[in-house]
Every structure is written in structure tokens, then in C-alpha cells.
Amino acid sequence: MQYRRLGKSGLKVSEFSFGSWVTFGKQVDTSDAEKMMGTAYDAGVNFFDNAEGYESGNSEIVMGEALKKLGWNRESYVVSSKVFWGGAKPTERGLSRKHVTEACHAALRRLQVDHLDLYFCHRPDIDTPIEETVRAMHDLITQGKVLYWGTSEWSAQQITEAHQVAREWRLTPPTMEQPQYNLFERQKVEGDYAPLYDTFGLGTTIWSPLASGLLTGKYNNGIPNDSRVTLPGYEWLRDRVQSEAGQAQIAKVGELAAIAKEAGMPIHHMALLWCLANPRVSTVILGASRLSQLQDNLAALDARDKLTPEVMDKIEAVMGNKPAAPQRF
Ligand SMILES: NC(=O)c1ccc[n+]([C@@H]2O[C@H](COP(=O)([O-])OP(=O)(O)OC[C@H]3O[C@@H](n4cnc5c(N)ncnc54)[C@H](OP(=O)(O)O)[C@@H]3O)[C@@H](O)[C@H]2O)c1
């Protein structure tokens, strides 16, 4: 495992991290979570990702119980939460000062830690002035409850505004963004955010590196019974896989699998290593519904040498979706 700086910050995160969306509290119980987190940690993973919205807080409860049982030195790992989707009431969601503050306190209780290393605004909130959210985050940081704050799926414009507000009022700016990034989703990370890396030193903790499992090839011959898209509540994902666009992606997965085979690795290893090949990615958050998947995905690091420039070129030729570089005049 290698470690990368989270943007321009001094925090070093493992290039593979481990997240709990869909899985913890739904497919994975506390005992399995403990085994999976232990396996990840032993492999060098130091960042564990969570959110108030994952399984209505149960994902954090499961991770908190696992952390307690594992008993690691608190200084040896990084744990996150995200605020946006709390309860159903208007005060229980979004990025108001009230919800950002109360969601942080609730996450600390559920995770059984006394600070969050990373705290993300899970989406932009158009009903809250960005200044209000920046101030709330800054205050949590000065109180020692949060060490670094960031955004998730904010536009480049919104991230820029957060920095401008922070500079104007001498508040702490966001350190990192959590965008989706995989072979199918490249626009934000490679296109929109391009000016932000050097200007603000933005770090990225990228999600769904396997496009919810599509890039393992598991959906190439229909929908397996025990897969994510069959879970209650994830019908939207099944619809997406079955849509014309989803089927076109599956056809691409077939072509990518042939490239991977020729290069001597499974497609999901190639897909994970492709994410890591982008130096703007601080960490790739792995997802897994069972231990064997996690072990398999961590083993991608052993195939690092197989992702040669020639293989990268072949992938580019199949995908044909590289975002245009920002215009310079
Ligand atoms: N900020 C955000 O808005 C946001 C959004 C989404 C995710 N995230 C974060 O990013 C993390 C990773 O996202 P993700 O879970 O979508 O990642 P992903 O790697 O794209 O998908 C993970 C899922 O794919 C399947 N899978 C993974 N490895 C496999 C293997 N080797 N063989 C077969 N199937 C395999 C499993 O689902 P099944 O076995 O159930 O099919 C697994 O749960 C999340 O846990 C969360 O922390 C953040």
C-alpha cells in the first residue's frame, strides 16, 4: 500500500480506502464489518468512509462497534462522516448551521469517536448560503470535533465560492471533494475540477470505482441474484443497469474485459488501477459486500505493473470519453 497526500494537506491517506455505503447495516453485520475492516487495515488501508445517510445512521453504528472491538490506536486511522441526508424533518437535512452541527454530534456518538478526521457536505444545499456552511464547518474544526472538511458532488463553481468565502472571512476552506470517478464517470474529476487542483490544492476521495460492481463484469450475462441491484431500495440502480445506457456500458465492459485478459489481470483490477493512475485521486474508496470481494480488490495492487501506457491507450480507445481539457487562450 502506498500513501498519498490529501490534496495539499499534510494528511496521508492510503491509496485504497474502504467505505460502507449499501453494505454496512444492510448486507454486512458488525462481526463481518470487523473482519473486513481488520483485513483492510492489515493491508495498509487507513481511511474508512461513512455518512449519516448510510442506512439511516446504522452504517455508522456498525462501523463504530467494529472500531471499538478492533481497538486500534486512534492515531493510526482516518474515519469520515457526511452530512446532508439525516431525518425526514426540514431541520434534519441539508447544510444549515443547525444540521451540520447536530449531524456531527450524532455521527460522533454513532461512530464512538471524539473527532471526525474528515467531514463532508454530502451534496450542495441550494437553500443554505455557502457562507453559513463554511462557518459551521470552521467552528467544528476550531472546537476539535472535525479535522478536515470537504464536499461531495459539488460543482467547481460551488467549491470555488466556498474558498472565496473562507478567504474573505479567514475561515477554514474545504480540503477535499468526494466525487464519483470510474471508467464511465470522468467529467468532474478530469474536466470540471482541473483548475481547482493547483489553485486550491484540492484532494479527492473518489467513490464507486467499479460503478457499483458493473466493472467487475458481474452484470454481463444478466443480473445475479445476490448483487446490489437486487436489494430492496435499489430499484433505481437496477433500472439504470437495464436501461439502454446501462446496456451500452455493459457492452463496453465486455471490450474492457478483453483488454484486461490480454494484459493478464481481471477487469476489476484494471478498473481500480485505472482510477489510481490519476495523480489527482488521493484515495480510491473500495466497496465490498463480503470479505472475499475486499480481499480480491485489495489484490489489484499486485497487478500494478500490468497497467502499462499501452494498456492505458487501449482503454482510452475503447472508452472514447476523455473529457476535454479546459481551454487556454
Ligand atoms: N459521496 C457519495 O455520494 C458516495 C456515493 C457512493 C459511494 N460512496 C463511498 O464510496 C464507497 C465505494 O462505493 P461503491 O460501494 O459504490 O464502490 P464500487 O466498487 O463501485 O461497488 C462496490 C460493490 O460492487 C460489488 N463488488 C465489489 N467488488 C467486487 C468483486 N471483486 N466481485 C464482485 N462484486 C464486487 C459489491 O456489490 P454486490 O456484491 O452487492 O453486488 C460491492 O458492494 C462507498 O462505500 C462509500 O463509502 C460515496
The ligand as an ORCA input file, in Angstrom:
! r2SCAN-3c Opt
* xyz 0 1
  N     -20.089     10.617     -1.609
  C     -21.006      9.909     -2.210
  O     -22.031     10.439     -2.672
  C     -20.818      8.420     -2.336
  C     -21.696      7.663     -3.145
  C     -21.466      6.308     -3.248
  C     -20.411      5.713     -2.565
  N     -19.600      6.457     -1.761
  C     -18.481      5.856     -0.999
  O     -17.664      5.089     -1.864
  C     -17.605      3.742     -1.397
  C     -17.441      2.809     -2.569
  O     -18.552      2.956     -3.462
  P     -19.251      1.665     -4.050
  O     -19.611      0.715     -2.950
  O     -20.311      2.112     -4.984
  O     -17.988      1.041     -4.860
  P     -17.942      0.056     -6.104
  O     -16.600     -0.588     -6.024
  O     -18.267      0.769     -7.363
  O     -19.091     -1.021     -5.840
  C     -18.975     -1.901     -4.759
  C     -19.952     -3.062     -4.936
  O     -19.637     -3.800     -6.140
  C     -19.682     -5.198     -5.865
  N     -18.288     -5.682     -5.898
  C     -17.181     -5.039     -5.448
  N     -16.080     -5.783     -5.638
  C     -16.494     -6.920     -6.232
  C     -15.799     -8.079     -6.686
  N     -14.485     -8.178     -6.569
  N     -16.532     -9.070     -7.268
  C     -17.884     -8.938     -7.402
  N     -18.598     -7.885     -6.983
  C     -17.907     -6.864     -6.399
  C     -20.294     -5.326     -4.468
  O     -21.719     -5.288     -4.551
  P     -22.660     -6.595     -4.558
  O     -21.858     -7.782     -4.115
  O     -23.776     -6.260     -3.626
  O     -23.123     -6.710     -5.975
  C     -19.816     -4.056     -3.800
  O     -20.555     -3.689     -2.670
  C     -18.892      3.579     -0.579
  O     -18.831      2.534      0.337
  C     -18.991      4.927      0.090
  O     -18.120      4.977      1.203
  C     -19.800      7.809     -1.649
*
